[in-house]
Amino acid sequence: MPSLPKLDRDLTVDVVVIGGGITGLTTAYLLAAGGQSVAVIERERCARIDTGHTTAHLTMVTDTRLHELSRAFGLTHAQAVWDAGLAAIAEIDTIIREHHIACDFEWVSGYLHAPSGRADREHADSFHADAQLATEMGFDAEVVADVPLIGGPGVRFDNQARFHPRKYLAGVAAAIREHGGQIFEHSAAEEFRDDPRAVKVNGHWIQAGDIVIATHNPLVGAAGLASATVFQTKLALYTTYAVAGRVKRGTVPDALLWDSADPYHYLRLEPDQDDDLVIFGGEDHKTGQESHTNICYQRLEEKLKAIIRGIDITHRWSGQVIETPDGLPYVGQMADHQYAATGFSGNGMTFGTLAAIMIVDAIAGRRNPWAELFDPGRAAIRRGFWDYIKENADYPYYMMRDRLAGAEGKSLRAVKAGHGKIIEHHGEKVAASRTPDGVLTMVSATCTHMGCIVRWNDAERTWDCPCHGSRFTAEGAVISGPAEKPLPEVDA
C-alpha cells in the first residue's frame, strides 16, 4: 500500500468517504468508476486497522448457521443473506480481473467441521440440515465423511475464496486514483456540518453531497448523539486472535476450515514460494473482558500444533469483530445523506464489499435486493413478509447467480429419462437432458443472449433462460428470443 498525502486544502466532491478499509475503498472505487467525484479520508494508514488484521476468509457462510438463520428469519431471508455474500465475492473477483490485481485470490472450498473432528449425533444432524438447506437454495454444499486435515464429518461449501486483502486494496486504491478519486491518509474527520454539508479534516473543509462513514464502529457524524448512543447499544465488540506458522508446501490443503464451537476456530492457507503460511484464529471474547490475553494466544498455538505437528509458529496478532443481536449487519442511511455500515461479525471482507455495493446503489437511487434486510431498522424482518426473489429478480446479481452457485448434479447419472439438469462436467456447467427412451443430449448451459445459466422446464422439456426469457429445445435450438444463436453442443 503506497503512502498517500494528508489533506491540506478545502475540497468539494460528490461524496466523501470516511475510512480507508475494505468498505471505504470499495465504496470509493465503485463511485469513482461510476463517474462520481469522491474523496477518501483515513485517520491513519489505509488498510492497516481492522482490514489489515483480518484473516481474510471470503465466504458467504455466516457465523450464524444456515439452519438457525432459516429458523429465525425464514428460508427467503436466509437465502438472501447467503446470496449477498456470494455477490460480494463475485464483485471482488470482477475487480481483480478488470484491474489485473495480483493479490493471491483463489476460489476454494470451505469446510464446516466439529471441534477436533469429533462429531456426535447432534453435530451430524446439524451438518445434514445445513447441507440440505444450502442445496435447496442453489448453493454447492455436500456432507463429507472426512474433512481434509481435521478428519471426521462436516459440510463442504464450494465457491468460497481467499486473498491477500492489503495487496487487493493497493490495487483498488490505484484504480480509484485512475478514475479521478482522491485518497488522503493521516486525515481524521474532526467536525460535521449540515448547511452546506461538509466534513472538517486537518482544519480544512470537504464539502459533499453525501457522506459515507466506513469506520468499522460508526462515527456519530450528523446522526445526532442521542440517536448514535441508542444505535451503539445494538453493537457488541469482540476481540479475536490469530497465529500463523510456516509448513512445507503442500502439507495443508488450500481451503477454508472452521469448526462449530462457540466461539469457533478458523484456519486457512496463504501459499508462498518455498513454503506455506497457515493462519489459525479464534478464542474470541468481548473486548476488554479478558485480563490475561496471552493465554488466548497460548491456547491457539496449542490447538494449531495439535492439528499440524511440527509447525513453526512465526506470527501472532489480534483483531476486532462487531456482532449484532440477530447476526446480520447494519447497512444504510443513518441521517439525511449520511450512510454507514457495521456489524459484519466474522464476514468482514464479504459484508464490507457488500456494504459498498449497497451504499453506492442507495446514493444512485437504485433498488438493491438487500437494502431492506440489512437496514438498521430491520423493517422487512419486522413485517415478516418480503418476497425477496420476486421483487429483485431484475437486479444485475441475478444475471450471474446461477453461474456462481452450484450445479444440480456432478454426475450424468443424476439425469433421469425424460428430464434435464445442469451438470458439472469437466469443470463446466452443461445442460444435460435425456429423452423418455434415455438418449442423452448435452449442450452448453450458458444462454447465448447475455450469458445467464438456463434452467430445465420439466413441463415443456425445454431449456429456459431466467434472466430475459429466451427458450431453447432440449437439443439447444432457439425457440424464442432475445437469444438468436443456439446453445452449442457439448461432447459427452
Solvent accessible surface area in square Angstrom, and as a share of the most:
residue,aa,sasa,rsa
1,M,51,0.23
2,P,69,0.43
3,S,94,0.61
4,L,11,0.05
5,P,72,0.45
6,K,116,0.49
7,L,3,0.02
8,D,94,0.49
9,R,108,0.39
10,D,92,0.48
11,L,26,0.13
12,T,103,0.60
13,V,11,0.07
14,D,61,0.31
15,V,0,0.00
16,V,0,0.00
17,V,0,0.00
18,I,8,0.04
19,G,6,0.06
20,G,1,0.01
21,G,18,0.18
22,I,6,0.03
23,T,12,0.07
24,G,0,0.00
25,L,0,0.00
26,T,0,0.00
27,T,0,0.00
28,A,0,0.00
29,Y,9,0.03
30,L,36,0.18
31,L,4,0.02
32,A,4,0.03
33,A,49,0.38
34,G,65,0.63
35,G,69,0.66
36,Q,56,0.25
37,S,50,0.32
38,V,2,0.01
39,A,0,0.00
40,V,0,0.00
41,I,1,0.00
42,E,15,0.07
43,R,156,0.57
44,E,78,0.35
45,R,43,0.16
46,C,0,0.00
47,A,2,0.02
48,R,108,0.40
49,I,75,0.38
50,D,49,0.26
51,T,11,0.06
52,G,28,0.27
53,H,75,0.33
54,T,38,0.22
55,T,17,0.10
56,A,1,0.01
57,H,20,0.09
58,L,0,0.00
59,T,10,0.06
60,M,3,0.01
61,V,13,0.07
62,T,11,0.06
63,D,52,0.27
64,T,37,0.22
65,R,38,0.14
66,L,2,0.01
67,H,37,0.17
68,E,64,0.29
69,L,0,0.00
70,S,18,0.12
71,R,178,0.65
72,A,72,0.56
73,F,33,0.14
74,G,30,0.29
75,L,96,0.48
76,T,54,0.31
77,H,12,0.06
78,A,0,0.00
79,Q,31,0.14
80,A,0,0.00
81,V,0,0.00
82,W,1,0.00
83,D,0,0.00
84,A,0,0.00
85,G,2,0.02
86,L,1,0.00
87,A,8,0.06
88,A,0,0.00
89,I,0,0.00
90,A,5,0.04
91,E,42,0.19
92,I,0,0.00
93,D,17,0.09
94,T,64,0.37
95,I,2,0.01
96,I,18,0.09
97,R,161,0.59
98,E,106,0.48
99,H,47,0.21
100,H,162,0.72
101,I,18,0.09
102,A,91,0.71
103,C,2,0.01
104,D,53,0.27
105,F,34,0.14
106,E,82,0.37
107,W,73,0.26
108,V,15,0.08
109,S,27,0.17
110,G,0,0.00
111,Y,25,0.09
112,L,3,0.01
113,H,12,0.05
114,A,0,0.00
115,P,45,0.28
116,S,75,0.48
117,G,10,0.10
118,R,182,0.66
119,A,37,0.28
120,D,84,0.43
121,R,179,0.65
122,E,135,0.61
123,H,47,0.21
124,A,23,0.18
125,D,75,0.39
126,S,20,0.13
127,F,1,0.00
128,H,106,0.47
129,A,37,0.28
130,D,2,0.01
131,A,8,0.06
132,Q,116,0.51
133,L,30,0.15
134,A,0,0.00
135,T,81,0.47
136,E,110,0.49
137,M,14,0.06
138,G,27,0.26
139,F,5,0.02
140,D,21,0.11
141,A,18,0.14
142,E,82,0.37
143,V,46,0.26
144,V,25,0.14
145,A,90,0.70
146,D,102,0.53
147,V,2,0.01
148,P,44,0.28
149,L,61,0.30
150,I,30,0.15
151,G,20,0.20
152,G,21,0.21
153,P,40,0.25
154,G,0,0.00
155,V,0,0.00
156,R,49,0.18
157,F,2,0.01
158,D,24,0.13
159,N,41,0.21
160,Q,0,0.00
161,A,0,0.00
162,R,15,0.06
163,F,0,0.00
164,H,56,0.25
165,P,15,0.09
166,R,63,0.23
167,K,94,0.40
168,Y,0,0.00
169,L,0,0.00
170,A,26,0.20
171,G,17,0.16
172,V,0,0.00
173,A,1,0.01
174,A,49,0.38
175,A,1,0.01
176,I,0,0.00
177,R,118,0.43
178,E,136,0.61
179,H,81,0.36
180,G,55,0.53
181,G,6,0.06
182,Q,53,0.24
183,I,4,0.02
184,F,6,0.02
185,E,1,0.00
186,H,86,0.38
187,S,0,0.00
188,A,41,0.32
189,A,26,0.20
190,E,97,0.43
191,E,83,0.37
192,F,48,0.20
193,R,83,0.30
194,D,100,0.52
195,D,135,0.70
196,P,57,0.36
197,R,54,0.20
198,A,0,0.00
199,V,0,0.00
200,K,57,0.24
201,V,0,0.00
202,N,47,0.24
203,G,48,0.46
204,H,55,0.24
205,W,53,0.18
206,I,0,0.00
207,Q,68,0.30
208,A,6,0.05
209,G,35,0.34
210,D,18,0.09
211,I,2,0.01
212,V,0,0.00
213,I,1,0.00
214,A,10,0.08
215,T,40,0.23
216,H,41,0.18
217,N,49,0.25
218,P,24,0.15
219,L,73,0.36
220,V,56,0.32
221,G,18,0.17
222,A,40,0.31
223,A,22,0.17
224,G,35,0.33
225,L,132,0.66
226,A,79,0.61
227,S,61,0.39
228,A,21,0.17
229,T,77,0.45
230,V,97,0.56
231,F,20,0.08
232,Q,69,0.31
233,T,109,0.63
234,K,70,0.30
235,L,17,0.08
236,A,28,0.22
237,L,47,0.24
238,Y,60,0.23
239,T,22,0.13
240,T,16,0.09
241,Y,7,0.03
242,A,3,0.03
243,V,0,0.00
244,A,0,0.00
245,G,0,0.00
246,R,83,0.30
247,V,14,0.08
248,K,164,0.70
249,R,129,0.47
250,G,67,0.64
251,T,70,0.41
252,V,5,0.03
253,P,45,0.28
254,D,56,0.29
255,A,6,0.04
256,L,0,0.00
257,L,1,0.01
258,W,27,0.09
259,D,11,0.05
260,S,29,0.19
261,A,32,0.25
262,D,142,0.74
263,P,58,0.37
264,Y,52,0.20
265,H,22,0.10
266,Y,25,0.10
267,L,4,0.02
268,R,4,0.01
269,L,7,0.03
270,E,23,0.10
271,P,37,0.23
272,D,60,0.31
273,Q,161,0.72
274,D,129,0.67
275,D,34,0.18
276,D,3,0.01
277,L,28,0.14
278,V,0,0.00
279,I,16,0.08
280,F,7,0.03
281,G,0,0.00
282,G,0,0.00
283,E,19,0.09
284,D,35,0.18
285,H,31,0.14
286,K,83,0.35
287,T,62,0.36
288,G,75,0.72
289,Q,131,0.58
290,E,53,0.24
291,S,102,0.66
292,H,121,0.54
293,T,55,0.32
294,N,88,0.45
295,I,67,0.34
296,C,1,0.01
297,Y,25,0.10
298,Q,92,0.41
299,R,92,0.34
300,L,0,0.00
301,E,36,0.16
302,E,117,0.52
303,K,75,0.32
304,L,0,0.00
305,K,97,0.41
306,A,62,0.48
307,I,55,0.28
308,I,9,0.04
309,R,202,0.74
310,G,81,0.78
311,I,12,0.06
312,D,87,0.45
313,I,40,0.20
314,T,62,0.36
315,H,89,0.40
316,R,109,0.40
317,W,61,0.21
318,S,41,0.26
319,G,16,0.15
320,Q,53,0.23
321,V,26,0.15
322,I,1,0.00
323,E,48,0.21
324,T,12,0.07
325,P,109,0.69
326,D,43,0.22
327,G,17,0.16
328,L,1,0.00
329,P,1,0.01
330,Y,11,0.04
331,V,2,0.01
332,G,15,0.14
333,Q,97,0.43
334,M,48,0.22
335,A,22,0.17
336,D,96,0.50
337,H,74,0.33
338,Q,3,0.01
339,Y,16,0.06
340,A,4,0.03
341,A,3,0.02
342,T,2,0.01
343,G,1,0.01
344,F,18,0.07
345,S,7,0.04
346,G,32,0.31
347,N,4,0.02
348,G,24,0.23
349,M,8,0.04
350,T,0,0.00
351,F,5,0.02
352,G,0,0.00
353,T,0,0.00
354,L,0,0.00
355,A,0,0.00
356,A,0,0.00
357,I,22,0.11
358,M,9,0.04
359,I,2,0.01
360,V,14,0.08
361,D,7,0.04
362,A,48,0.37
363,I,31,0.16
364,A,54,0.42
365,G,69,0.67
366,R,131,0.48
367,R,140,0.51
368,N,11,0.06
369,P,1,0.01
370,W,1,0.00
371,A,45,0.35
372,E,70,0.31
373,L,0,0.00
374,F,0,0.00
375,D,52,0.27
376,P,17,0.11
377,G,32,0.30
378,R,21,0.08
379,A,39,0.30
380,A,0,0.00
381,I,41,0.21
382,R,176,0.64
383,R,143,0.52
384,G,60,0.57
385,F,150,0.62
386,W,16,0.06
387,D,53,0.27
388,Y,0,0.00
389,I,77,0.39
390,K,152,0.64
391,E,88,0.40
392,N,5,0.03
393,A,60,0.47
394,D,110,0.57
395,Y,31,0.12
396,P,83,0.52
397,Y,7,0.02
398,Y,30,0.11
399,M,61,0.27
400,M,70,0.31
401,R,17,0.06
402,D,26,0.13
403,R,113,0.41
404,L,27,0.13
405,A,4,0.03
406,G,18,0.17
407,A,17,0.13
408,E,104,0.47
409,G,14,0.13
410,K,114,0.48
411,S,37,0.24
412,L,44,0.22
413,R,196,0.71
414,A,31,0.24
415,V,4,0.02
416,K,127,0.54
417,A,53,0.41
418,G,17,0.16
419,H,78,0.35
420,G,7,0.07
421,K,64,0.27
422,I,11,0.05
423,I,2,0.01
424,E,52,0.23
425,H,29,0.13
426,H,167,0.75
427,G,60,0.57
428,E,116,0.52
429,K,41,0.17
430,V,5,0.03
431,A,1,0.00
432,A,0,0.00
433,S,3,0.02
434,R,53,0.19
435,T,39,0.23
436,P,98,0.61
437,D,134,0.69
438,G,28,0.27
439,V,95,0.55
440,L,52,0.26
441,T,32,0.19
442,M,6,0.03
443,V,1,0.00
444,S,24,0.15
445,A,0,0.00
446,T,43,0.25
447,C,2,0.01
448,T,47,0.27
449,H,65,0.29
450,M,110,0.49
451,G,17,0.16
452,C,2,0.01
453,I,9,0.05
454,V,0,0.00
455,R,127,0.46
456,W,39,0.14
457,N,37,0.19
458,D,78,0.40
459,A,94,0.73
460,E,104,0.47
461,R,75,0.28
462,T,11,0.06
463,W,0,0.00
464,D,31,0.16
465,C,7,0.04
466,P,61,0.38
467,C,35,0.21
468,H,77,0.34
469,G,42,0.41
470,S,0,0.00
471,R,70,0.26
472,F,0,0.00
473,T,40,0.23
474,A,8,0.06
475,E,110,0.49
476,G,0,0.00
477,A,49,0.38
478,V,52,0.30
479,I,79,0.40
480,S,47,0.30
481,G,40,0.39
482,P,62,0.39
483,A,4,0.03
484,E,157,0.71
485,K,141,0.60
486,P,78,0.49
487,L,5,0.03
488,P,76,0.48
489,E,152,0.68
490,V,38,0.22
491,D,132,0.69
492,A,88,0.68
